[in-house]
Amino acid sequence: MEKPQPKPKKEPKPSVRTRFGYDARDCVKSLQDVLSQTGPAATAKALHYSADILCSGGFEIWIRLIWSFVFQHVHLTSLRIFVYLEERTKILEDRNNCLDMEALYRDPTFQQQASEVILVVQTLPKQSKVIWPKVPEETHDPSWIQGIPAAKESEAVRTVWQPQNDQAVMRLVGNQILSACEEANIEKALFWLKWILDEDKHVKATNTGYSLTTSRRSGNASMKVDKHEIGHYVAAILAEGYKDLARRGLIRMHEEFQSLINLWKGKQPRLSSRQRQECLAIMILVISEVPRWKVPAAQPIIKDPIIMSRAVQQSIRFFQEVLINVPVTAIVPRDITGGYKKKKVDGKANTVEDQMRLMDEMVMAFIQR
């Protein structure tokens, strides 16, 4: 009887090297780690790894890592970071698109703008990411919701809820969320947010795509229903709740809150669905906690502009020490994930949205592992 032939060993995927000589995966992971640390040594490492990734053609990997890090560690007092990152991302993208790659890496303006992002993100106050409460499956039984006592009627819900287009449960949940926010009961508010998002998925699954609402709050003019319409409803009632607090002088975070709304609506296409959902959760945190602050406003993210300016000017040397090495083939997301198996789908991902989603999944699979 012939012995079964041993399967040939699979050749390990050769590591992709950055311009400075690091394994690309190690370099990205190291940058992620040092962003959580403080002190001169950590700052120097963050600037070094950042310069190496950027000069290795990894701008897309780098900017996605920054956004992901901010969502995992953002503090309520640092919400101005979203306004800042929206602006900086646009500036860096424009610079990235108008210059040849090697000219871009050697451009002092690009070097300083990217370095400032690293310095700002690393020095921000940090806290752990949003913890979502569990929503048991049995809560989606119709009999369960019928036994829930109605919360106090909110003017914000009356303004947003449309009886001709929205189901009654949306009104009930909207009032529950805003009532919990008024009580500063974050866990309860997040429970109802997650419940209504999950309930909408259940309804779609059992009613061949029909949602809890037929409204088009997304502004989508096409016949196709936006799968996030229920989220747009929640964003709308939170926005009305914010306006009421602002009118009473209880909160002054207009730009920051508008930035969260913009991110929820998809203004930054690099965000995953999970991160967009966390924008809604952060909005809940804002209208629940900030009105109780002595100064209900976001703090400036650059505490000392003079010190920041000096640090940014010095950051050029980190790019110089990388650029003395020979150029390398641009690193891409699959280089840092160790191979990525795409799910089989009918047809190819031809749209920009599909391509961005696949790239996001590849990068997030590595960063969040």
Secondary structure, 3 states (H helix, E strand, C coil): CCCCCCCCCCCCCCCCECCCCCEHHHHHHHHHHHCCCCCHHHHHHHHHHHHHHHHCCCHHHHHHHHHHHHHHHECHHHCHHHHHHHHHHHHHHHHHHHCCHHHHHCCHHHHHHHHHHHHHHHHCCECCCCCCCCCCHHHHCHHHHHCCCCCCCCHHHHHHCCCCCECHHHHHHHHHHHHHHHCCCHHHHHHHHHHHHHHHHHHHHHCCCCCCECCCCCCCCCCCCCCCHHHHHHHHHHHHHHHHHHHCCCCECHHHHHHHHHHHCCCCCCCCHHHHHHHHHHHHHHHHHHHHCCCCECCCCCCCHHHHHHHHHHCHHHHHHHHCCCCCCCCCHHHHHCCCCCCCCCCCCCCHHHHHHHHHHHHHHHHCC
